[in-house]
Amino acid sequence: MKTYTANEAKTRFGEFIDQAQREPVRVMRHDRVVGVMVSAQDYQAMRAFYADRLRHTMDKTADQAARAGLTDETLAALLADES
């Protein structure tokens, strides 16, 4: 992964964007990573991956809750409880 300082990223922005189309590019400020630029395609792939992972976790949790006896009515009552 190529690394740019924040100042380099600013002054060489065209090169920075071109590099990000090939691989993620790390941005450093004061010797710490402050950001990473990725291509739009990589960003969409990451969003899809994490959305799928969240969906799988939610489905698994819902299955476990159903096996434990949680019903829609019980859930509604728990969520409505203001105490």
N, C-alpha and C positions, 0 to 999 in steps of 0.2 A: 504494500500500500504506500503510495507516494504521500509525502507530508509537505505542507506549505505552512509558513507562518501566516498569520492573519494579514500582515502587510503584503507579503508576496501574493497571497490570494487576491488582494485588492488590486495591486498594480499589474498582475499578470492574469487578470480574470478570464480572458479568452482561452489562454492555455489551461487554466484551472478547470474550466467547463469541459474543454476537450478531453482532458485527462480523466475527469469524472465519468465520461461516456465509456471509458475502457475499464476502469476499476474505481472502487471507492477512494476518495482523497481525504486525508485527515488535515484538519486546520488546528494549528497550535498558537497559543498566546501565553506568554510568560511561562513557557516550559510545561504547559498542560494542554491536553486536547479539549478544544472548545466546540468542535463540530466535525461532522463528516458529511461530505457531499457525495451523493450517488446519482446514477442516471435515473431518469423518470421510469424506465423499464424496471430497474432493480428496486426502486421505491415501491412500485405497484406490486411486484412479486413479494416483497416483504410484508406489505399490507395484507395481501391475500393469505400469506402463510400464517400471520398472527390472527387474522380473522377466523381462519379455519381452526387454528389451535384453540381459540376462545370458544368457538361453536362446539368443538369436541368436549372441552371441559364443562361447558354448560349442559350438554346432553348427558354426560357422565354423572354430573351432580344431580340432575333431574331424575335420572334412573335410580340413583342411590336414595334420594328422598322418597321416591314412590315406593321402593322396596321397604323403606322404613315406616311407611304408612302415611306419609304426607299427602293430603288431598288438596284439590283446588280450594275447597271450602275452608280447610284448616289454615292453609296459607293466607287466604283472604282475611281470616279472623286474626291471625298473627300480625299481619301488616296493618290492620285497622286498630289494633290495640295501642292506645296512646298513653298507657301507664308506664 
